[in-house]
Amino acid sequence: RDLRMSRGLGDVYKRQMQPDAEVILGNSLELCDIVVTHSGISRRHCGVRYDSLIGQYRVIAYTSQPIKMSNGKILRTDSYTLARPGTMVYLLGDEEVIRLG
């Protein structure tokens, strides 16, 4: 139930997620649980939940910018996308990446 933020080759942030609680990522201190200080990241960029009933993550985009996952899916802004542990979410190409699980 971890969420890891990476830049380049190293982890810069790790957070254990509470079941069914959403973690918001973006560049706003007021709106986000995890702040990503990059000019290409929106104030409220995306949200991640760990669904404890099915053992997978639910990820949603809160930005109009395309957010891709390592399984080839592009996040939607109107519904959550399921992701298995180990999935990489590319917030801004290879520059800002989170790993689920």
C-alpha positions in Angstrom: 0.0 0.0 0.0 2.9 2.3 -0.7 3.2 5.2 -3.1 6.8 6.2 -4.1 7.7 9.3 -5.9 10.9 9.2 -8.1 13.1 11.7 -9.9 15.7 10.2 -12.2 17.0 7.0 -10.6 16.2 7.6 -6.9 13.2 7.7 -4.7 12.5 11.1 -3.2 9.4 10.4 -1.3 7.6 7.3 0.1 4.2 7.2 1.8 2.2 4.4 3.1 -1.4 4.8 2.1 -4.4 4.3 4.3 -7.0 2.0 2.8 -9.7 3.8 0.7 -8.3 7.3 1.5 -7.4 9.5 -1.4 -3.9 11.1 -1.7 -3.8 14.2 -3.9 -0.7 15.1 -5.8 0.0 18.5 -7.3 2.0 21.7 -6.8 -0.3 23.4 -4.3 0.5 23.3 -0.6 -3.2 24.1 0.2 -4.8 21.5 -2.0 -2.4 18.5 -2.0 -1.2 15.8 0.3 2.0 15.4 -1.7 3.5 18.5 -3.3 5.4 18.2 -6.5 7.4 21.3 -7.2 7.7 21.4 -10.9 6.2 24.1 -13.2 4.6 21.4 -15.5 2.6 19.9 -12.6 -0.9 21.3 -12.0 -2.1 22.7 -8.7 -4.2 19.6 -8.3 -2.7 17.0 -10.7 -4.1 13.6 -9.8 -5.5 11.5 -7.0 -4.6 7.9 -5.8 -6.6 5.6 -3.6 -5.8 2.1 -2.4 -8.8 -0.2 -2.7 -8.3 -2.7 0.2 -11.2 -4.9 -1.0 -9.6 -5.8 -4.4 -5.9 -5.0 -3.5 -5.5 -2.5 -6.4 -5.2 1.2 -6.7 -7.7 3.7 -8.2 -6.1 6.6 -10.0 -7.7 9.7 -11.5 -6.4 12.8 -13.3 -7.4 16.2 -12.1 -5.6 18.0 -14.9 -6.2 18.3 -18.6 -2.6 17.2 -19.2 -2.2 13.5 -20.3 -1.0 11.3 -17.5 0.2 7.9 -18.7 0.7 4.6 -16.8 3.2 1.9 -17.4 0.4 -0.4 -18.6 -0.3 1.9 -21.5 -3.5 3.5 -20.1 -4.0 7.2 -20.0 -5.8 8.5 -16.9 -9.3 9.9 -17.3 -10.6 13.0 -15.6 -14.2 11.7 -15.1 -13.5 8.2 -13.6 -10.9 6.3 -11.7 -8.6 3.9 -13.5 -7.6 0.6 -11.8 -3.9 -0.1 -11.4 -2.1 -3.1 -10.0 0.7 -2.8 -7.4 3.9 -2.1 -9.3 2.3 0.2 -11.9 4.3 3.4 -12.7 2.3 6.6 -13.2 4.1 9.2 -15.3 2.9 12.6 -14.0 5.2 14.5 -16.4 7.0 12.2 -18.7 10.0 10.5 -17.1 10.7 13.6 -14.9 8.0 13.0 -12.2 7.0 9.4 -11.7 5.1 7.5 -8.9 5.2 3.8 -8.3 2.2 2.2 -6.8 2.9 -0.5 -4.3 
